[in-house]
């Protein structure tokens, strides 16, 4: 099991969060997706043979350019061992 933490740009409301979640869940091997609108991040866990590349491509195709979070290199190994993410928030204007 692998966890990839992403910095997602372009999310402005709860509808955006749903689009990001849907795009990420469609990637083969994804088991859990946690998107946080307030921090502009997404945490994806699953069997990800392609690593972050398919996740980034899916978000780019959906209009949400993303990068791997700088904390990912350290945090992903700890999260994969059973840790979790802080949760999800939604703010519609």
Secondary structure, 3 states (H helix, E strand, C coil): CEEEEEEECCCCCHHHHHHHHHHHHCCCCEEEEEEECCCCEEEEEECCCCCCHHHHHHHHHCCCCEEECCCHHHHHHHHHCCCCCCCCCCCCC
